[in-house]
Amino acid sequence: MDFKELVQKRRSVRKFTDQEISPEALQTILRSALMAPTSKGTRAWHFIVVDDKPMLEKISMCRELGSQFVAGAAVAIVVLGDREVTDAWTEDAAIAAVTMQYQAADLGLGSCWCHIRNRFMENGEPSDNILRFLLGYPENLTAECVIGLGYPAIERKPQDEDKLKWENVSIYKP
Ligand SMILES: Cc1cc2nc3c(=O)[nH]c(=O)nc-3n(C[C@H](O)[C@H](O)[C@H](O)COP(=O)(O)O)c2cc1C
């Protein structure tokens, strides 16, 4: 599959089989994230890999909605940025997260982004605080998202070529 096809076939997957992800595949995904571009080359992200089922369940409850699929993932990767090192930590973390998603798709894995930054529980508690309590990461790190990974239990259609929003593209003419 070339990159053009991969981009079309990658879709968010929230239902996974019980098949484990091999250490080699996981390493390939993390390697790709560690090669992602960052502002000023700071590479100030941190990735926490979780495959422990009880912890996956706890992580899946860090939001009222949108995080439940993490409970059924084989692995979740919590993507954090260091606010003290770079003001572009959100962009850097997001790019690394998406890079992992494309690498996962290339390996036949499904993935989905669970957003954490600026997400709050009904009682006002930030989802990031919940993850910090669960995983024990320091104050300088903030979670951008959690990427849930696993072998897809459902088949998703590729992106529909006819529904691309070409109207959102304009060409500057001098
Ligand atoms: C910044 C961002 C935040 C997202 N947050 C969530 C989320 O919290 N929960 C979830 O299930 N999906 C989340 N998604 C996945 C989107 O819902 C999904 O990418 C979108 O519906 C398009 O579908 P596709 O990925 O299959 O093309 C997020 C995606 C992005 C890029």
The ligand as a Gaussian input file, in Angstrom:
#p B3LYP/6-31G(d) Opt

LIG

0 1
 C       -8.300000      16.403000      17.636000
 C       -9.146000      15.160000      17.576000
 C       -9.901000      14.792000      18.661000
 C      -10.658000      13.625000      18.643000
 N      -11.292000      13.238000      19.774000
 C      -11.945000      12.049000      19.789000
 C      -12.488000      11.546000      21.005000
 O      -12.325000      12.125000      22.072000
 N      -13.154000      10.359000      20.966000
 C      -13.316000       9.652000      19.800000
 O      -13.943000       8.588000      19.834000
 N      -12.797000      10.102000      18.626000
 C      -12.105000      11.261000      18.594000
 N      -11.496000      11.697000      17.441000
 C      -11.668000      10.921000      16.205000
 C      -12.620000      11.649000      15.252000
 O      -13.935000      11.519000      15.738000
 C      -12.477000      11.077000      13.831000
 O      -11.156000      11.257000      13.384000
 C      -13.433000      11.777000      12.870000
 O      -14.769000      11.459000      13.183000
 C      -13.177000      11.389000      11.420000
 O      -13.280000       9.997000      11.230000
 P      -12.072000       9.150000      10.629000
 O      -10.901000       9.279000      11.553000
 O      -12.600000       7.746000      10.547000
 O      -11.736000       9.691000       9.253000
 C      -10.715000      12.837000      17.451000
 C       -9.944000      13.219000      16.349000
 C       -9.161000      14.339000      16.412000
 C       -8.292000      14.691000      15.216000

